[in-house]
Amino acid sequence: MLKIWDDESYGMERNMNRSTSEVMRNSRPIKMDENMRNIKVEGDNSFSFVSTFFSVLGRIMINKAAFNILEYCDGDNSVQDICHLLNTKYDIDEDIIYKDVDKTLQLFWRLKVIKMTGENYLLDRFVYISDKLKIKYLQYEELLDLVSNIDSLKDSLVIAEEGLGLLNNENILKLVWSSGIISGFSMEDNNGNVAKIIIQPNIKYKIFEIIYIEDEDKLPERWTNILISFMKKLYRETLEAKTLVEDGEKVVLIYKAFNKVVLDSSFKAIGILKKEYQQKDVYVYSSEQ
Protein backbone atom coordinates (compact mmCIF):
# COMPACT_ATOMS: atom_id res chain seq x y z
CA MET A 1 0.00 0.00 0.00
CA LEU A 2 1.38 3.38 -1.02
CA LYS A 3 0.90 6.40 1.25
CA ILE A 4 1.07 9.67 -0.64
CA TRP A 5 1.74 11.84 2.40
CA ASP A 6 5.06 10.15 3.28
CA ASP A 7 7.79 12.74 3.77
CA GLU A 8 9.81 11.88 0.69
CA SER A 9 11.79 13.72 -1.93
CA TYR A 10 10.38 13.52 -5.44
CA GLY A 11 12.82 13.84 -8.32
CA MET A 12 14.77 17.06 -8.61
CA GLU A 13 14.81 19.41 -5.64
CA ARG A 14 11.96 21.84 -6.14
CA ASN A 15 12.85 25.16 -7.65
CA MET A 16 10.25 27.20 -5.81
CA ASN A 17 11.34 30.38 -7.60
CA ARG A 18 9.69 28.92 -10.67
CA SER A 19 7.03 26.86 -8.90
CA THR A 20 5.56 29.89 -7.12
CA SER A 21 5.66 31.97 -10.27
CA GLU A 22 2.70 33.16 -12.27
CA VAL A 23 2.81 30.00 -14.40
CA MET A 24 2.25 27.78 -11.40
CA ARG A 25 -0.37 29.98 -9.79
CA ASN A 26 -2.43 30.11 -12.99
CA SER A 27 -2.19 26.39 -13.81
CA ARG A 28 -5.57 24.65 -13.60
CA PRO A 29 -5.22 20.94 -12.79
CA ILE A 30 -8.07 18.59 -13.68
CA LYS A 31 -8.86 15.39 -11.80
CA MET A 32 -9.06 12.33 -14.07
CA ASP A 33 -11.85 10.31 -12.47
CA GLU A 34 -11.54 7.61 -15.11
CA ASN A 35 -8.06 6.75 -13.80
CA MET A 36 -9.30 6.12 -10.24
CA ARG A 37 -11.59 3.43 -8.87
CA ASN A 38 -12.85 2.06 -5.56
CA ILE A 39 -12.45 5.33 -3.62
CA LYS A 40 -12.96 4.61 0.08
CA VAL A 41 -13.05 6.57 3.33
CA GLU A 42 -10.66 4.92 5.80
CA GLY A 43 -11.07 4.87 9.56
CA ASP A 44 -8.19 7.23 10.34
CA ASN A 45 -9.66 10.26 8.50
CA SER A 46 -7.85 9.28 5.32
CA PHE A 47 -8.95 8.07 1.91
CA SER A 48 -7.78 5.40 -0.50
CA PHE A 49 -8.24 4.50 -4.14
CA VAL A 50 -6.92 2.10 -6.74
CA SER A 51 -5.08 3.51 -9.75
CA THR A 52 -6.31 2.26 -13.10
CA PHE A 53 -2.80 2.62 -14.52
CA PHE A 54 -0.87 1.32 -11.51
CA SER A 55 -3.08 -1.38 -10.02
CA VAL A 56 0.13 -3.22 -9.06
CA LEU A 57 0.45 -0.68 -6.22
CA GLY A 58 -2.76 -1.85 -4.56
CA ARG A 59 -4.71 0.73 -2.61
CA ILE A 60 -3.11 4.19 -2.59
CA MET A 61 -3.64 6.05 0.69
CA ILE A 62 -4.09 9.81 0.81
CA ASN A 63 -4.76 12.01 3.83
CA LYS A 64 -7.64 14.47 4.11
CA ALA A 65 -5.60 17.43 2.86
CA ALA A 66 -4.44 15.53 -0.24
CA PHE A 67 -8.04 14.44 -0.86
CA ASN A 68 -9.16 18.07 -0.64
CA ILE A 69 -6.50 19.07 -3.16
CA LEU A 70 -7.72 16.35 -5.50
CA GLU A 71 -11.34 17.47 -5.15
CA TYR A 72 -10.34 21.08 -5.89
CA CYS A 73 -8.75 19.98 -9.19
CA ASP A 74 -11.90 20.65 -11.22
CA GLY A 75 -10.39 22.57 -14.14
CA ASP A 76 -11.86 25.84 -12.87
CA ASN A 77 -9.70 26.29 -9.78
CA SER A 78 -6.16 27.48 -10.42
CA VAL A 79 -3.31 26.34 -8.19
CA GLN A 80 -3.58 29.73 -6.52
CA ASP A 81 -7.30 29.12 -5.88
CA ILE A 82 -6.53 25.70 -4.42
CA CYS A 83 -3.96 27.19 -2.06
CA HIS A 84 -6.42 29.88 -0.93
CA LEU A 85 -9.08 27.24 -0.27
CA LEU A 86 -6.64 25.20 1.81
CA ASN A 87 -5.48 28.29 3.66
CA THR A 88 -9.08 29.03 4.62
CA LYS A 89 -9.67 25.45 5.74
CA TYR A 90 -6.43 24.81 7.64
CA ASP A 91 -5.05 28.30 8.43
CA ILE A 92 -1.50 27.35 7.40
CA ASP A 93 1.23 29.71 6.20
CA GLU A 94 0.86 30.31 2.45
CA ASP A 95 4.48 29.39 1.61
CA ILE A 96 4.05 26.02 3.31
CA ILE A 97 0.76 25.44 1.52
CA TYR A 98 2.30 26.15 -1.88
CA LYS A 99 5.10 23.66 -1.23
CA ASP A 100 2.68 20.98 -0.04
CA VAL A 101 0.31 21.55 -2.95
CA ASP A 102 3.26 21.51 -5.36
CA LYS A 103 4.49 18.15 -4.06
CA THR A 104 1.02 16.62 -3.98
CA LEU A 105 0.12 17.77 -7.50
CA GLN A 106 3.40 16.42 -8.79
CA LEU A 107 2.74 12.95 -7.41
CA PHE A 108 -0.90 12.96 -8.54
CA TRP A 109 0.32 13.93 -12.01
CA ARG A 110 2.84 11.09 -12.05
CA LEU A 111 0.11 8.66 -11.06
CA LYS A 112 -1.99 10.05 -13.95
CA VAL A 113 -4.72 11.04 -11.48
CA ILE A 114 -4.65 14.65 -12.68
CA LYS A 115 -3.59 16.43 -15.85
CA MET A 116 -2.30 19.97 -16.15
CA THR A 117 -3.99 22.36 -18.56
CA GLY A 118 -1.93 24.84 -20.53
CA GLU A 119 1.77 25.05 -19.74
CA ASN A 120 2.81 22.26 -17.37
CA TYR A 121 4.98 24.03 -14.81
CA LEU A 122 5.92 20.66 -13.27
CA LEU A 123 8.25 19.97 -16.19
CA ASP A 124 10.48 22.96 -15.42
CA ARG A 125 12.29 21.20 -12.59
CA PHE A 126 13.60 18.62 -15.03
CA VAL A 127 15.76 21.17 -16.82
CA TYR A 128 19.31 22.22 -15.95
CA ILE A 129 20.43 25.59 -17.34
CA SER A 130 23.84 27.21 -16.97
CA ASP A 131 25.54 30.05 -18.84
CA LYS A 132 26.78 27.68 -21.55
CA LEU A 133 24.63 24.57 -21.41
CA LYS A 134 21.02 23.42 -21.16
CA ILE A 135 20.12 19.85 -20.18
CA LYS A 136 16.52 18.75 -20.54
CA TYR A 137 14.64 15.59 -19.64
CA LEU A 138 12.92 14.51 -22.85
CA GLN A 139 9.17 14.21 -22.60
CA TYR A 140 7.11 11.45 -24.17
CA GLU A 141 6.63 12.89 -27.66
CA GLU A 142 10.26 14.02 -27.90
CA LEU A 143 11.54 10.63 -26.85
CA LEU A 144 9.16 8.86 -29.21
CA ASP A 145 10.39 10.97 -32.13
CA LEU A 146 14.00 10.21 -31.24
CA VAL A 147 13.55 6.45 -30.87
CA SER A 148 11.40 6.11 -33.99
CA ASN A 149 14.34 7.33 -36.07
CA ILE A 150 16.75 4.73 -34.67
CA ASP A 151 16.26 1.46 -36.54
CA SER A 152 18.18 -0.61 -33.99
CA LEU A 153 16.02 0.61 -31.10
CA LYS A 154 12.54 1.52 -32.28
CA ASP A 155 11.06 -1.99 -31.97
CA SER A 156 12.68 -2.99 -28.70
CA LEU A 157 12.17 -0.14 -26.22
CA VAL A 158 9.40 0.61 -23.78
CA ILE A 159 8.49 4.31 -23.67
CA ALA A 160 6.34 5.57 -20.83
CA GLU A 161 3.58 8.03 -21.47
CA GLU A 162 4.01 11.49 -19.99
CA GLY A 163 4.47 11.35 -16.24
CA LEU A 164 5.41 7.70 -15.84
CA GLY A 165 9.01 8.27 -16.89
CA LEU A 166 9.50 10.60 -13.93
CA LEU A 167 8.35 8.21 -11.22
CA ASN A 168 10.86 7.46 -8.51
CA ASN A 169 8.84 6.35 -5.50
CA GLU A 170 10.35 3.03 -4.40
CA ASN A 171 7.05 1.16 -4.69
CA ILE A 172 6.31 2.52 -8.14
CA LEU A 173 9.90 1.82 -9.17
CA LYS A 174 9.16 -1.89 -9.24
CA LEU A 175 6.77 -1.29 -12.11
CA VAL A 176 9.11 1.04 -13.97
CA TRP A 177 12.11 -1.23 -13.46
CA SER A 178 10.43 -4.46 -14.50
CA SER A 179 9.08 -2.76 -17.62
CA GLY A 180 12.54 -1.53 -18.66
CA ILE A 181 11.16 1.95 -19.28
CA ILE A 182 13.63 4.31 -20.93
CA SER A 183 14.46 7.95 -20.32
CA GLY A 184 16.09 10.50 -22.58
CA PHE A 185 18.07 13.70 -22.16
CA SER A 186 19.11 16.43 -24.55
CA MET A 187 22.09 18.75 -24.14
CA GLU A 188 22.43 22.04 -26.00
CA ASP A 189 25.19 24.64 -25.90
CA ASN A 190 25.10 28.34 -26.77
CA ASN A 191 26.09 27.60 -30.37
CA GLY A 192 23.03 25.43 -30.96
CA ASN A 193 24.92 22.11 -30.87
CA VAL A 194 22.57 19.43 -29.55
CA ALA A 195 23.35 15.90 -28.41
CA LYS A 196 20.85 13.37 -27.05
CA ILE A 197 21.26 10.39 -24.74
CA ILE A 198 18.90 7.48 -23.99
CA ILE A 199 19.04 5.69 -20.63
CA GLN A 200 17.44 2.31 -19.88
CA PRO A 201 17.26 0.20 -16.71
CA ASN A 202 19.25 -3.02 -17.10
CA ILE A 203 16.97 -5.43 -15.26
CA LYS A 204 19.47 -8.28 -15.07
CA TYR A 205 22.26 -6.25 -13.48
CA LYS A 206 20.02 -3.63 -11.82
CA ILE A 207 21.86 -0.66 -13.24
CA PHE A 208 21.11 2.24 -15.55
CA GLU A 209 22.61 1.82 -18.98
CA ILE A 210 23.36 4.47 -21.58
CA ILE A 211 22.10 2.69 -24.69
CA TYR A 212 22.29 5.46 -27.27
CA ILE A 213 24.23 8.68 -27.75
CA GLU A 214 23.33 10.92 -30.67
CA ASP A 215 26.25 12.98 -32.01
CA GLU A 216 28.70 11.69 -29.41
CA ASP A 217 31.46 13.88 -30.84
CA LYS A 218 29.51 16.91 -29.60
CA LEU A 219 29.90 15.80 -25.99
CA PRO A 220 33.13 17.13 -24.48
CA GLU A 221 33.95 15.71 -21.08
CA ARG A 222 32.89 18.84 -19.21
CA TRP A 223 29.39 18.37 -20.63
CA THR A 224 29.10 14.79 -19.55
CA ASN A 225 30.32 15.63 -16.05
CA ILE A 226 27.32 17.96 -15.74
CA LEU A 227 24.96 15.48 -17.39
CA ILE A 228 25.94 12.64 -15.07
CA SER A 229 25.52 14.85 -12.02
CA PHE A 230 22.11 15.90 -13.35
CA MET A 231 21.01 12.30 -13.94
CA LYS A 232 22.20 11.15 -10.53
CA LYS A 233 20.32 13.98 -8.88
CA LEU A 234 17.17 13.24 -10.86
CA TYR A 235 17.39 9.54 -10.05
CA ARG A 236 18.84 9.74 -6.57
CA GLU A 237 16.00 7.74 -5.02
CA THR A 238 16.26 5.25 -7.87
CA LEU A 239 19.99 4.81 -7.44
CA GLU A 240 19.67 4.43 -3.68
CA ALA A 241 16.52 2.28 -3.56
CA LYS A 242 17.21 -0.82 -1.49
CA THR A 243 15.10 -2.94 -3.80
CA LEU A 244 17.58 -2.26 -6.60
CA VAL A 245 20.74 -3.33 -4.77
CA GLU A 246 21.90 -6.94 -4.72
CA ASP A 247 24.46 -8.40 -2.31
CA GLY A 248 25.36 -4.96 -1.04
CA GLU A 249 26.77 -3.86 -4.39
CA LYS A 250 26.28 -0.27 -5.47
CA VAL A 251 23.99 0.56 -8.33
CA VAL A 252 25.95 1.95 -11.26
CA LEU A 253 25.35 3.84 -14.47
CA ILE A 254 27.11 2.18 -17.41
CA TYR A 255 27.64 2.70 -21.07
CA LYS A 256 29.16 0.66 -23.89
CA ALA A 257 31.52 1.85 -26.59
CA PHE A 258 33.33 0.37 -29.57
CA ASN A 259 36.61 1.99 -28.58
CA LYS A 260 38.64 2.78 -25.48
CA VAL A 261 37.68 6.45 -25.39
CA VAL A 262 36.11 6.93 -21.98
CA LEU A 263 33.00 9.08 -22.14
CA ASP A 264 33.76 10.79 -18.85
CA SER A 265 36.52 10.74 -16.24
CA SER A 266 34.06 9.52 -13.60
CA PHE A 267 33.68 6.28 -15.54
CA LYS A 268 36.03 3.35 -15.30
CA ALA A 269 36.46 0.34 -17.57
CA ILE A 270 34.85 -2.81 -16.17
CA GLY A 271 35.56 -5.21 -18.99
CA ILE A 272 35.10 -6.04 -22.65
CA LEU A 273 32.10 -7.84 -24.08
CA LYS A 274 33.53 -9.94 -26.89
CA LYS A 275 31.75 -9.71 -30.25
CA GLU A 276 28.56 -8.57 -28.59
CA TYR A 277 27.23 -6.29 -31.29
CA GLN A 278 27.71 -6.66 -35.04
CA GLN A 279 30.77 -8.82 -34.37
CA LYS A 280 32.55 -5.96 -32.64
CA ASP A 281 34.23 -5.91 -29.25
CA VAL A 282 32.30 -3.62 -26.93
CA TYR A 283 34.04 -1.89 -24.04
CA VAL A 284 31.92 -1.46 -20.93
CA TYR A 285 32.40 1.48 -18.59
CA SER A 286 30.73 2.19 -15.26
CA SER A 287 30.22 5.15 -12.99
CA GLU A 288 30.05 4.39 -9.30
CA GLN A 289 27.29 5.92 -7.26
HUDABEL-V295070 format. One record per backbone hydrogen bond with DSSP energy under -0.5 kcal/mol. NH is the residue of the N-H (numbers start at 0). CO is the residue of the C=O. Records with the same first field share a line. If there is no record, write none. Layout:
# HUDABEL-V295070
NH=CO + CO
This chain:
# HUDABEL-V295070
1=58
3=1 + 60
5=2
7=5
10=8
15=13
17=14
18=14
19=15
20=17
23=17
24=20
25=21
26=22 + 23
28=26
29=114
30=72
31=112
32=30
34=31
35=32
36=49
39=47
41=39 + 45
44=41
46=61
47=39
48=59
49=36
50=57
51=34
56=53
57=54
59=48
60=1 + 58
61=46
63=44
66=62
67=63
68=64
69=65
70=66
71=67
72=68 + 69
73=71
74=28
78=23 + 26
79=24
81=77
82=78
83=79
84=80
85=81
86=82
87=83
88=84
89=85
90=86
96=92
97=93
98=94
99=95
100=96
101=97
102=98
103=99
104=100
105=101
106=102
107=103
108=104
109=105
110=106
111=108
112=107
113=107
114=29
116=27
120=118
122=119
123=120
124=121
125=122
126=123
127=134
129=132
133=187
134=127
135=185
136=125
137=135 + 183
142=138
143=139
144=140
145=141
146=142
147=143
148=144 + 145
149=146
150=148
152=149
153=149
155=152
156=152
157=179
158=156
159=157
163=160
164=160
165=162
166=163
172=168
173=169 + 170
174=171
175=171
176=172
177=173
178=174
179=175 + 176
180=175
181=157
182=198
184=196
185=135
186=194
187=133
188=192
189=131
191=188
194=186
195=213
196=184
197=211
198=182
199=208
200=180
201=206
202=200
205=201
206=201
207=251
208=199
209=253
210=197 + 208
211=197
213=195
215=212
217=214
218=215
219=217
222=219
223=219
224=220
225=221
226=222
227=223
228=224
229=225
230=226
231=227
232=228
233=229
234=230
235=232
238=234
239=235
240=236 + 237
243=240
244=241
248=245
252=286
253=207
254=284
255=209
256=282
261=259
266=263
267=285
269=283
270=283
272=281
273=271
275=272 + 279
276=279
279=276
281=272
282=256 + 280
283=270
284=254
285=267
286=252
287=265
